[in-house]
Amino acid sequence: MIKLISFFFFIFFGISTLMGQHRIELITKAEEKKVDVLIGGKLFTSYIYPDNIKKPVLWPVISEGGNELTRQYPLKNKAGERSDHPHHIGIWLNYGDVNGLDFWNNSEAIPEEKAANYGTIVHESIISKESEKGKATLLATALWKDNRGNQLLHETTEFTFSIKGKTRIIDRTTTLKAENGKVNLKDNKEGMFAIRVTRELELPATGKVKLTDSHGNITEVEASTDNIANGNYLNSEGISGGEVWGTRAKWMKLFGIINGEKVAIVIFDHPGNAGYPTYWHARGYGLFAANTLGQEVFSKGENTMNFSIEKGEKAIFRYRLAVFSGEPTIEEIENLSKDFENKI
């Protein structure tokens, strides 16, 4: 009898534990200006909107094995990490030329005399949050403003967090409405859906690289010479390494090893997006971005888009980011791509 009770005790709590591992919770912490996303009671990511980072972001992003995939700078200091590009934080969506304003490069590092050239995305509200087994949805709004507080765009974003085995999936659907006049998003390399990754997922390199933003500001970046960087890219067209920059593909994988855990991040474009399949603003130093709108830059002038949203009209952008623990096969990635393509 005791053995039978012990057996059912084990079964009950074993199932409960497994269910707990697959439960996704959204915990609002308004005083900290964030919403935590927990999987099995452990942090996966947070939707954060502090005043000092000029846009809402998801940060940090943590694998099933407990390793942070996002760079900690500038929100935290981590020995050995790069301290370049303070506007690269977590996962975000914005753009480098919105009615002539640079939303992409804005940060606390911009001097006050240049602030008029930049725009800020201001978190407005959490509309709703829903949690269920294996899935959670967060609906939030934000305002795209110039330096004087004038509103260019109203943003409504739905984040859907889900899990499939050891794979953690973030689907982002962002609706941008031009409420106060026509908004032009001129072709620009600085965009649009992006993640800045930890040092381990950078591509190995030597020497230094100087990077210039759209305002001519130059940042000299130290290349990876300490054998920590071990990342690599692969896109849906079979192109790999640093050659992926400026290519066009429906998905891109960045993979490597962090503290012994094999991990991969895959970003998927959606066929409903303007400019599909996207160009990739994917750099070896840790910036991994899908830019659907910067066609003139990436095609070297062969194609021009100059996307715009008329007053009162809306534009919708959809992206998926999957975090794998282990080595995903091409078949696994393609299955997630087809699943995403069917979502409206």
Long-range contacts (C-beta under 8 A, 24 or more apart in sequence): 19-133, 22-133, 22-134, 22-163, 23-131, 23-133, 23-134, 24-131, 24-132, 24-133, 24-134, 24-135, 24-136, 24-161, 24-162, 24-163, 25-131, 25-136, 26-129, 26-130, 26-131, 26-136, 26-138, 28-126, 28-129, 33-123, 35-126, 35-129, 35-138, 37-136, 37-138, 37-161, 39-161, 39-163, 39-168, 42-66, 44-161, 44-168, 45-90, 45-91, 45-161, 45-170, 47-138, 47-140, 47-159, 48-90, 49-123, 49-142, 52-108, 53-89, 53-107, 53-108, 54-87, 54-103, 54-106, 54-107, 54-108, 54-118, 54-120, 54-121, 55-92, 55-94, 55-103, 55-106, 55-120, 55-121, 55-142, 56-92, 56-121, 56-123, 56-140, 56-142, 57-89, 57-90, 57-91, 57-92, 58-90, 58-91, 58-92, 58-159, 58-170, 59-89, 59-90, 59-91, 60-90, 61-90, 61-91, 61-195, 61-323, 63-168, 63-258, 63-261, 63-263, 63-323, 63-325, 64-166, 64-167, 64-168, 64-323, 64-325, 65-258, 65-259, 65-261, 65-263, 65-325, 66-261, 67-258, 67-259, 67-261, 67-263, 68-198, 68-258, 69-195, 69-197, 69-198, 69-201, 69-258, 69-263, 69-265, 69-323, 70-195, 70-196, 70-197, 70-198, 71-196, 71-197, 71-198, 71-199, 71-286, 72-198, 74-107, 74-108, 80-199, 80-226, 80-228, 81-198, 81-199, 82-199, 82-221, 82-222, 82-285, 82-286, 84-211, 84-219, 84-221, 84-285, 85-196, 85-211, 85-219, 85-287, 88-194, 88-196, 88-286, 88-287, 89-196, 90-195, 90-196, 91-170, 91-193, 91-194, 91-195, 91-321, 92-193, 92-194, 93-157, 93-172, 93-174, 93-192, 93-193, 93-194, 93-317, 93-319, 94-121, 94-144, 94-191, 94-192, 95-185, 95-188, 95-190, 95-191, 95-192, 95-293, 96-188, 96-189, 96-190, 96-191, 96-213, 96-214, 96-294, 97-184, 97-185, 97-186, 97-187, 97-188, 97-190, 97-214, 98-144, 98-152, 98-153, 98-183, 98-184, 98-185, 99-146, 99-152, 99-183, 99-184, 100-184, 100-186, 101-146, 101-147, 101-152, 102-190, 102-213, 102-214, 102-215, 103-144, 104-188, 104-190, 104-191, 104-213, 104-214, 105-190, 105-213, 105-214, 105-215, 105-217, 114-215, 115-147, 116-146, 116-147, 116-148, 117-147, 117-215, 118-147, 119-144, 119-145, 119-146, 119-147, 119-152, 120-144, 120-145, 120-147, 121-145, 121-155, 127-156, 134-162, 134-163, 135-160, 135-161, 135-162, 136-160, 136-161, 136-162, 137-161, 144-176, 150-180, 151-179, 151-180, 152-178, 152-180, 152-181, 152-183, 153-177, 153-178, 153-179, 153-183, 153-309, 154-179, 164-336, 166-324, 166-325, 166-326, 167-322, 167-323, 167-324, 167-325, 167-328, 167-336, 168-322, 168-323, 169-320, 169-321, 169-322, 169-323, 169-336, 170-320, 170-321, 170-322, 170-323, 171-318, 171-319, 171-320, 171-340, 171-343, 172-317, 172-318, 172-319, 172-320, 172-321, 173-316, 173-317, 173-318, 174-316, 174-317, 174-318, 175-314, 175-315, 175-316, 176-309, 176-314, 176-315, 176-316, 176-317, 177-309, 177-312, 177-313, 177-314, 178-309, 178-310, 178-311, 178-312, 178-313, 178-314, 179-311, 179-312, 180-311, 181-311, 182-308, 182-309, 182-310, 182-311, 183-308, 183-309, 184-306, 184-307, 184-308, 185-293, 185-306, 185-307, 185-308, 185-309, 186-306, 187-293, 187-294, 187-295, 187-296, 187-297, 187-304, 187-305, 187-306, 188-214, 188-293, 188-294, 188-297, 189-214, 189-281, 189-291, 189-294, 189-297, 189-298, 190-214, 190-281, 190-291, 190-294, 191-281, 191-289, 191-291, 191-292, 191-293, 191-294, 192-289, 192-290, 192-291, 192-292, 192-293, 192-294, 192-317, 193-267, 193-289, 193-290, 193-317, 193-319, 193-321, 194-281, 194-287, 194-288, 194-289, 194-290, 195-265, 195-267, 195-288, 195-289, 195-321, 196-286, 196-287, 196-288, 197-231, 197-254, 197-265, 197-286, 197-288, 198-258, 198-286, 199-224, 199-228, 199-229, 199-286, 200-228, 200-229, 200-230, 200-231, 200-256, 200-257, 200-258, 201-229, 201-230, 201-231, 201-254, 201-255, 201-256, 201-258, 201-263, 201-265, 201-286, 202-228, 202-229, 202-231, 202-284, 202-285, 202-286, 203-229, 203-231, 203-232, 203-233, 203-241, 203-242, 203-284, 203-285, 204-229, 204-230, 204-231, 205-229, 205-284, 205-285, 209-285, 221-285, 223-285, 224-285, 229-256, 230-256, 230-257, 231-255, 231-256, 231-284, 232-256, 233-282, 235-280, 236-277, 236-333, 236-337, 242-284, 244-280, 244-282, 245-280, 245-281, 245-282, 245-283, 246-279, 246-280, 246-281, 246-298, 247-279, 247-280, 248-277, 248-278, 248-279, 248-280, 248-298, 249-277, 249-278, 249-280, 250-276, 250-277, 250-278, 250-337, 251-333, 251-337, 252-280, 252-282, 252-288, 252-290, 253-328, 253-333, 254-282, 254-288, 255-324, 255-327, 261-325, 262-325, 262-326, 262-327, 263-323, 263-324, 263-325, 263-326, 264-323, 264-324, 264-326, 264-327, 264-328, 265-321, 265-322, 265-323, 265-324, 266-321, 266-322, 266-324, 266-328, 266-333, 266-336, 267-319, 267-320, 267-321, 268-319, 268-320, 268-321, 268-322, 268-336, 268-337, 268-340, 269-319, 270-317, 270-318, 270-319, 270-320, 270-340, 270-341, 270-343, 271-341, 272-316, 272-318, 272-344, 273-317, 273-318, 273-319, 274-305, 274-307, 274-315, 274-317, 275-305, 275-307, 290-319, 292-317, 318-343
